[in-house]
């Protein structure tokens, strides 16, 4: 096999899929109970607080009817509101109060909404008419079983993230996703703190000593999130995305999580194909809104 070539499956490899018989016919995935309403709420809580670092906070403000997230980053992630629970008759007043509070704190008014969970129902559809603009959004997907890791090629090596390799992992992740280096120190510090606290794990896939894929896991309240799943550009469409996602999913379940979730751009068909093939199913959508004009 040429150095640097894609991973190959020996003839003795196990069949692809959740299982398989000796003839290679895949078995159907196991029956898994979908997330309970409580688990869905815990996933949403985990999602909205992911930017919180060691010096951040997530505080429920009952007077405003939102959770206020103070992150360790900059811009809209530095301080924002989420999880609105507003009355259908007074949501405009509540939205105005949140806007004024964020202004008073010197933050650009930003609100993260989880569809089907936040109130009033259909809040995201009402935001634009109030002077807010949708700037991002993704779909949360979940899985309750882990696929089998395929037979690994001898040139492949899976490295678990350790304190000594945080800088290397961050650099690979930054190059994959095109993240500006100005934020590198903060990102490394956040991952190091999470590793020390036992709330994060991570992996690097090496092929012939060349880094080809990365992923991280964040531990929530009985649920786990996969983050930063990425493959270097020259190695995409060669199975490494499926491999790293499978490894991270199995690792998340091995530490006792019944549900593993991730967030994906619904306009990214390649990522959707990987996750759907591994049994991930849509759960709810979320969107981030910024105030762009005062009505």
N, C-alpha and C positions, 0 to 999 in steps of 0.2 A: 504494500500500500504506500502511495506517495505521501511524504510529509505534508500536512496541511490539507489533505483531501477530506471530504465529508465523512462523518461516522458511518461505518458499514455494519450490517447485521449478519453475523455468522449464521450458517445453516442450522446451528444448534440453538439459536436464539428463541426465546419464548414468543408465542404469537402476540401480535399487537392487540391492544384493546384492554378491557378490564379483566380479562382472563383468557380462556381459549382452550380448546381441546388439542389432542395430539395432531389433528389434521389442520390446525391453524384457524378453525372457525371461532370468531370472537364470541365470548359469552356476553349476555346483556349486563349492564351495570346493575349493582344491587339496588333494591328498593330502599329509598331513604326518605324519611319524613321531612317535608319542607320546613324551612325556618318557622318557628312559632312567632306570634306577634311580639313577644318579649325579645326573642332573638333578633328580629328585624329592627326593633328599637335599639338594641345594643350595637348592631351593625351600623346603624345611622349615627349613633353617638360616637362610635369609633371613627367613622368616616370624617365627621365634621371636626374632630379634635386631632387629626393626624398632624397638622402643622405645629401643634404644641410641642415645644422642646423642653429641656430641663428647666428653663427659666420662664416658661409659659404657663397658661392657666385656662381652664374652662369653667366658667361660673354661670350658674343659672340665675337670671334676674327676673323674678316673678313680676315685678312692677312693669318691666318692659315686655314680658312675655316671650323672651328669647334667651338663648345661651350665648354668652359673650366669650369669644375665643381670642386669647392673646397668644400669638405665636412667637416663634424665635426668628422669623424671617423679616422680610421687608415688604412694603407695598400693601396690597389687599390682604396678604396673609398675616400681617403684623397685628391687626385688631379688626375683628368682624363679628357680625351677629349671625346666628343660625338657629335652627329648630324653633321657628315661630309657632306659637300656639295662641292664635288670636280669634276673637269672636267674629262671626261673619258680619255683624252689624257695625263693628268698630275697628276693623283691621286697618283702615286708612289712618285713623288717629294713632294706632299703635305703630304703624310704619313711620309716621312723622316723628313720633317720640324716639324711635330707634335712630332715625336719621340725625336728629338734633343731638342725641347722646354721642354718637360717633363723631360728629362735627366738634362737639365740645372737648372730646378726647384727642383732637388733632388727627383723627383718622379719616381716610376717605370712606364714606358710607358704603359698606359692602354687606350683602346678605346672601347666605348659602341656603338654598331651599331643596328639601328632599321631597320629590313628588309622591303623592298618595299618603305621606306621613304628616306633613306640616299642615297647619290650618290657618285660614279657611281653605277648603278644598279648591284646587285650581288657582292657588295664589300666584304661581309663576306666570299664568296667563294674564294676570291683572297688572303685573309689575311695569310693563312698558308704558302703559298709560299714565303711570305715576312718576315718570321721569327717570326710570331705571333702565339699564341696558344689560342684556344677557351677554356675558363675556366668555363663559365656558360652561361645559356640562358633559357628563358621562353617564354610563349605565352601570349600576352595581350588579354583578353576577355572583352566584353562590354555587357551591358544590358540597355534597355530604359524603363523598367517597373519593378514594384516591386511585388513579390508574397505576398500572404496573410500569416500573422503570424499565425501558428496553435494555437489552444486553449492550454493555458499553464497549466501544472500540478500545483496544489497548492504548491508543494514543490520547484518549480522553481522561481527564482528571477533574474531579469535583472537589473544590476547596471550600470548606466552611469558613465563613468570615470570622476572623480573630482580631483582637485589638491591634496587633502588629500589621494587619493587612487592610485596615480601614482606609488608609490614604490611597492605596492601590485600587481598592474597590471603588472608591469615590471618583477617582480619575477615569476609570473605565466607564462607569455609569455616566459621568459628565460628558465623555466623548460620544457615547451612544445616543444620548438625548440632546446633545448640543446645549448643555447648560453653561452659562457664563462662569468663568473661574472666579469672579469677584466674590461669590458666595461659598467658595470651596471650604474655607476654614469653618464656617458655621455648620455646614453640612457634615463635615467630618466629626465635629464636636457632638452634634446631635446623635449621630450613629454610635459613636463611642459611648456616650452616656446611656443610650438605650441598651447596648450590649452589656454594659456593666450592671444595669438594672434588671437584666434578664427579660426585657420586653421586646427584643428584636433578635433576629438571626439573619444571616445572609450567605450567599454562595457565589462563587465564580466558577464557570466552566472553562477549562483549558483544553485546547487541542494542540498537541505537539508543542506544549509550553507557550502557546499563543492564546491570550484571553479572548473568548468568543461570546460569552453570555453571562449575565448577572441577574440576580433577583434578591429581594429582601422580604422578610416577614415581620409584621408588627403584631404583637399580642394585645388583644382587646379583652373585654370582659366576657370570657368564655367563647369568644369567636376570634379568628385570626384573619388578618388582611395580608395579601401579597402586594408588594409595591416594587417599582423600579424593575419590572421584567423587561429585559432588553437584550438584543443581539447586535453585535457589531455589523456594520453595513455589508462588509464583504462576505459574511457568513449567514446572511438571511436566506430563508426558504430552503434550509438544509436540515431542518429538524431540531435545531438547538433551542428554539423558543418552546417547543413542546417538551423537550427534555428538561429544561430548567424549571418550567411551570410544574411538571410532574414531580420533580424532586422537592420543590418548595411546598407543594400541596401535601405530599406525604409527610414531610417534616412537620408541617403545621398540625396535622392530625395525630402525629406520633406523640405530641406533647399534650394531648387531651382535648383538642378542639373538635366539636361535632360538626361545626360549620366553618368553611373557609370561604372568604369572599375577596373580590378584586373589583376595581373600577376600570372601565374601558371606554374609549371613544367609539360610539356607535357607527362612526364613519370610517372605522379602521377594519376593513373586511378580513385582512390577514390575521389580526389578533383575535377577532371574533371566531374565526374558523378554528384556531388553536384551542380556545377556551371551550367552545361548544363541543369539540371532539373529546375533550377531557371531562365532559359532563357538566360544565358550568352553565347555569341557566339565569336569565334576567330576573332581577328582584324588584328594583325600583330605579328611577332616574334621579339625577340631581343637577342643579344648575347654580351658578354663581352670578350674582347681579351687582352692578355698580351704579351708583347715582350719577347720572350724566347731565341732568338739568333739574333745577328746582322748579316744581310746578307752581 
